[in-house]
Amino acid sequence: MNYCSEECRSVDFDWFHWAECGLLDRLQDESLGRLALLVYRLVVKSGLQTCIDTHDADLALTEKNCIYDSEDYACAFLQVRTSKS
């Protein structure tokens, strides 16, 4: 993988590489779907318990209190599909 700078490489490693190394082939496998890597990163970044707590929380209260924050799992959890299946 190529990076524009040493700083970008370091940030990527600190954020996700430690958790993805050895799993990328599987996470990018089309049989899992195109969003598997994103979902994995959300769980790694937020923590499994945060994901479970958000899922189990009162949806109306979560929506009311959710201000977009790229570090907050609730914002990703509240996304809706944009196409019909």
C-alpha positions in Angstrom: 0.0 0.0 0.0 1.3 3.5 -0.9 0.9 6.5 1.3 1.3 10.2 0.6 3.5 10.6 3.7 5.0 8.8 6.7 2.4 10.6 8.8 -0.5 9.1 6.8 1.1 5.6 7.0 1.5 6.0 10.8 -2.1 7.2 11.3 -3.4 4.3 9.2 -1.4 1.8 11.3 -2.5 3.3 14.5 -6.2 3.4 13.5 -6.7 0.0 11.8 -3.8 -1.9 10.5 -3.0 -3.6 13.8 -6.5 -5.0 13.7 -6.7 -5.8 10.0 -3.3 -7.2 9.2 -3.9 -10.8 8.1 -7.6 -10.3 7.7 -7.8 -7.9 4.7 -8.1 -10.6 2.1 -11.1 -12.1 3.9 -12.7 -8.6 4.7 -12.5 -7.6 1.1 -13.9 -10.9 -0.2 -17.0 -10.2 -2.3 -18.9 -13.0 -0.7 -19.0 -10.9 2.5 -20.3 -7.9 0.8 -18.8 -4.5 -0.1 -19.3 -3.1 3.4 -17.6 -5.8 5.4 -14.4 -3.8 5.9 -16.4 -0.7 7.0 -18.5 -2.7 9.5 -15.3 -4.3 10.9 -13.7 -0.9 11.3 -16.7 0.4 13.1 -16.7 -2.4 15.6 -12.9 -2.1 16.1 -13.0 1.7 16.5 -16.1 1.8 18.6 -15.7 -1.4 20.6 -18.1 -4.3 20.6 -19.8 -3.2 23.8 -20.5 0.3 22.4 -22.1 -1.3 19.3 -24.2 -3.6 21.4 -25.3 -0.8 23.8 -26.2 1.4 20.8 -28.2 -1.4 19.2 -30.1 -2.0 22.5 -30.7 1.6 23.3 -34.0 3.5 22.8 -33.8 4.5 19.1 -35.8 7.7 19.5 -33.5 8.9 22.3 -30.4 7.9 20.3 -31.6 9.8 17.2 -32.5 12.9 19.3 -29.0 13.1 20.9 -27.0 12.1 17.8 -24.9 14.9 16.4 -22.6 13.7 13.7 -19.2 12.7 15.0 -16.9 10.5 12.9 -15.8 8.9 16.2 -19.3 8.0 17.3 -20.8 4.6 16.3 -24.4 5.8 16.9 -24.2 8.0 13.8 -23.2 5.1 11.7 -25.8 2.8 13.3 -28.6 5.3 12.5 -27.8 5.4 8.8 -30.6 4.1 6.5 -30.4 2.3 3.3 -30.7 4.6 0.2 -31.9 1.9 -2.2 -34.6 -0.7 -2.2 -33.6 -4.4 -2.4 
